[in-house]
Amino acid sequence: MWDYGPLGVLLKKNIKDEWWKSNVELRTDVVGIDAAIMMNPIVWEKSGHLAEFSDFLVQCKVCKGRFRMDALNVEKYYDEKTKILKMPEKYDIDCPKGGHKFEFGSISEDDVKGLGIKPMKFNLLIPAFLGVLEDRQTKIYLRGEITQGAFVNFENVVSSTRVKIPFGIAQIGKAFRNEITPGNFTYRSLEFEQMEVEYFIKPEDSEGDKWFEYWKKQRMDWYISLGMDKDKLRFRKHAKDERAHYAKFAEDIEYKAPFGWSEFEGIHHRGDWDLSRHGLSYVDEEGNKFTPWVIESSGGVDRSALFFLLDAYHEEEKRVILKLHPKLAPYKVAVFPLLANKENLVSKARSIYQDLRKNMMVAWDDRGNIGKRYFAQDEIGTPFCITVDFQTLEDDTVTVRDRDTAKQDRIAIGKLNEYLQDKLK
Ligand code: GAP
């Protein structure tokens, strides 16, 4: 589990705001909801998560480390029917922990009986217990995906809004998973945030293909529009055996991270899996009743934040710059009085700072020399720095320095808001 500090929370908020704008505010066919984290356990039974939402666990005899079976690429030796992993007599696998070869150790009784290796099935849902009387508590689950909230609210949305198929339900919120191998910073954690659109369409192959391709493009374009390097992005199709239990077909958007190509958003064709399991249907204007299909785009807020950060990080000879898109940068601008001990400079700078804060996040810094203050802002991605100097006192102009080019413009204070709004677009 990770906590985000004052800058991290702003970065995540900006990602979520941009996502919401693009997927809800600028569209006429998508509405938003905010469903509960704690849901009736029947939802998870119907959705198939209680039976199917599992990883397989294997143990290394040498280091006693436990890993997901798919981390070793040995799924082809796994027999679905007997649930047994029959490895060839000789195999050569590096242990994910590093420094030695992997040797299968025993974590289940069946291994001991000599049947082969029986990977332990491990459900990812995290249970919680509700009720004030300890001996009469009800077991529930923290939601393993935010998605089910969109399905259990499907009828409420249809009956209370003017949506007509095709339409979408959008949501951003926390999800929880009992991951066996959390790691790579925030990349795989137990508590994380998702941003999803469940898009309901007519149950026809041509519609499914069309909307699947549409959402793939839509979502890839969104990351590129916010500055992610095109060459570090790609789609990857899921093979049949890696698809989630609900998916007819699926493709991931992956980023070329320092730890390898890594998925951070999935476009899933969920067919009628969910609505039919929940017993829901739709009646169109002609009175035809059917179970819509669902095309889902499911992105991770934390993984996006991590990859936007990695993508923006640049080192130059004298400085580190976070070249975040201005829309994502935690602070849009910083204001400095040239000298902290000159009251007239400080009060002028303070009034600019207070004025700009009405429209955007503004940082204030009056410590040390100006060069150091610039570098500190470059490092946290602030696109512009404004300095109030002695000329300001004479002609009401300030210098505005650009993070990426380090060039400075002299701008009249009265025109600052307009100048910045234009540049930040
Ligand atoms: N509703 C579909 C669904 O949940 P998923 O591929 O399991 O699909 C979607 O998850 C996204 O949620 C992932 O692409 C990723 O960005 C994020 N995510 C999933 N598990 C995560 C974890 N353990 N830590 C951080 N983010 C995670």
Boltz pocket constraint, residues with backbone or C-beta under 6 A from the ligand:
constraints:
  - pocket:
      binder: B
      contacts: [[A, 144], [A, 145], [A, 146], [A, 147], [A, 177], [A, 179], [A, 186], [A, 187], [A, 188], [A, 189], [A, 190], [A, 191], [A, 192], [A, 193], [A, 194], [A, 196], [A, 263], [A, 264], [A, 265], [A, 266], [A, 296], [A, 298], [A, 299], [A, 300], [A, 301], [A, 302], [A, 303], [A, 304]]
      max_distance: 6.0
